[in-house]
Amino acid sequence: MDKILLIEDDHKLQKYIKDYLEAYDFVVESVSDFGKVVEQVEESKPDLILLDINLPIFDGFYYLRVIRKKSSVPIIILSARSDEGEQIRGMEYGADDYVTKPFVIGILLAKIHAVLRRVHHRAEESQSAGELKLLQDSMKLQYKEQIMELSKNEFRLMHLFMKKAGGIVTREELLEALWDEHVFVDDNTLTVNITRIKKKLSQYGLHNVITTKRGVGYVFDPNAC
């Protein structure tokens, strides 16, 4: 079950949200000591944070900035401030969504589900093997502390290789991964891109990560990473 940390100082609203979300199988924790908000975030390790803006001691924008320096946990702002500038400010500081009060609790639930779906999808899409990691958002490849730049085609091929790590990936599958309705892709294009990937990997001492199965395709060996 996903855990939600509720940072809201209105106790009546806090209880209402908590009871409602728990009925939908969420684990909900509420901040009670507003002098230790950041500490509770670190201790709780929530899957999502609901963050009010008008809080004691510091406002929600302060906590949003502090949390974002340390974590990418999804954050939905709850605020009575409906001004467009405030909403833009929240998104620029790193909020994933902004819900203005008063709100329909069912809409808040839908937004929570939508944000968590995106997070879970990114997690499912992320690929790693040993110390080699494919960075989805930036379309780069990381090995230990080193970052390798990838072209769009190289990224598509690495995504498929790592998804099917240890198994044979046919040339037909690889060509399909490269297919683009605006660009003609042939067997030579595939060969050139795989050669480039191998060369980039070899620069980091990864020489046998991708091997050829003559007449069939290639194998990505996760144990070589």
N, C-alpha and C positions, 0 to 999 in steps of 0.2 A: 504493500500500500504506500502511496505517496504521502510524504509528510509536509504539512504546511505550517509555517511560522507566521502567526498573526501579530503584527505590531500596530496595535490600536488601543488608544487610551479611553475610549468610550466603552465602559464596562457592559452596558446593555447591548450595544451593537456587537461588541466582542463576543458575548455569549450567544447572540442570535446567529452570527456567522459560524461560530464553532459548532453549535448544535446542528446547524443545517449541513455543513460540510461533512461532519462525522456520520450523518445519516447516509451520505454517499460514499462511505468507506474511506474517507481521508483521515489520517492522523493529524490532529490539529493541536499545536502548542501556542500558548499566548505569552507575550512578554508582560511581566508584572513589575519588574524593576527597570525603570527607564533611565537609570544611571548606568545600566550594564547591558544595553541593547546589543552592542557589537559582540560582547562576550557570549551572549546567549545565541547569537547567530552562529558563532564559531562552534559552540558546544552542541547545538541542536543539529547542525548539518541538514537543513531542510531541503526538500526538492523544489519548493517554491515559497516565496515570501509575499504576504499581503502587507503593504506598508502605508500607513496613514501619514499625511503631511503635517497636520497640526498636532504636534506632540510636545510633552513637557521637556525641558532642558534644551534639546536640539530639535529642529524640525526634520521632517522626513527626507528632504533634499540632502541634508547633511549626512544622514545615515546611508542614503542611496550612494553618494559619492564614496564614502568610506568602504562600504561593502563591495562596490565595484572595483576598488583597488586590490581587493583580495580574492574575489569570487565572481564567477559567472552565473551563479544561481539565478533563475528567473524571478523577476520582481514585478508585481502588479501594484501600482499606486492606487490607494483609495483616498479621495480628497473631496472636500466641499468646494474647493477652488476650481471653478469651471472655466476660468479664463483661458483662452486659447494659448496665451503666452506661457502660462503655468504648465499646461499640458506639453507644450513643445519643450519647455525646460526639463520636465521629467524624462521625456524620451531622449533628449540629448545627454542627460546624465546617466543613461543606461537602463531605464525602465523598459520592460517588455510590453506593458500596456498601462492604460490610465483609465480608471473608472471614477466618474464623478458621483458624489452623494447628493441627494438620495438615489439609490440604485435598486433595481429589481434583482433580488438575490439569485434568481434563475439565470439572469444574464451574467452575473459574476461567475457562477458555476460554469457556464459555457465558455467564458474567457479563460478560466483556469484550465479547463480541459484542452482548449485550443493551444495555449502556451505549452502545456506539458506534452501534448502530441508532437509539437515541433521539437522539443528537447529530446524526447524519446526517439524521434525519427533521426535526429542528428547522431544520437548515440549508436543507433543501429547501423547507420551509414558509415560511421567511422571505422577505419581499417587499420590494424596494426599487426606486426609480426616481429617478435623479438624486440629489438630497439628501433625498428623501422616503423614509422607512423605516417599515414596519409592524412594531411591536414585539409579537411573538406572545404572550410570557408575560404582559405587562401589559395587552394589548389597547389599546395607545395608538399614536399616530402621531407620528413625529418628523420635523421639518424643520429641518435644520442643528442648532442647539442647543436648539430649542424643542420642547416636548412638548405634543401635543394630546390631550385626553381624548376617547374614543370610546364610544358606547353599544354594546351587543352587536350591534344591527342595523347600525350604522354600520361597525363592525369587519368584519362579514361581507361587507358590500358592498365595502369597500375591499380586502379580501382578494381578492375575485373580480375587481375592476377591475384591480388590480396584477398578478394572475396572467395576465390576458388583455390586458395593456398594448398599446396600439396597434391592437387589433382591436375590432370591434363586440361589445358585450355586450347581448344582447336583454333586454327587460323580463321575458320568461319565465324566463330564467336568473337574473336578479336576484331575482325573486319566489321562485324555488326556493331560493336562498341564504338568504332570510329565513324560509322556511317553518319553522314550529314547531308540533308536534302539539298544543300547549297554548294557542296564540295564533292567532287568525284574522288572516291577512295578506291585504290587498287592494291594489289598484293605488294607492290614495291613500296607504297606508302607505309604499309604495315611494317615491312622489314626495316625501313629507314627509322621509324619511330622506336622499334624495339632495340635497334642498335644504339640509338641515342640514350635510351634508358639504361642499357647495360653499361655504357661508357660512364654515365653519371654515377651509377652505383659503384663501379670499379674505382672511381676517384676516392671513395671512402673505404676501400678494401673489401668491398662486397662483390666478389668475382663470379660466384657460382649461384647467385640467387635465382636467375632465370636461365633455364637450360632448354635446349631444343630437343624435341622428340620428332626425329625425321619422319616426314610424311604425315604427321598428325597435328603437331602444334608445339606448345611450350608447357613447361612446368615451373611454377614459382615455389621455391623451397623455403619455407619459413624458418627451418633450422639453420639456414645459412646466414641468417640475419643476426 
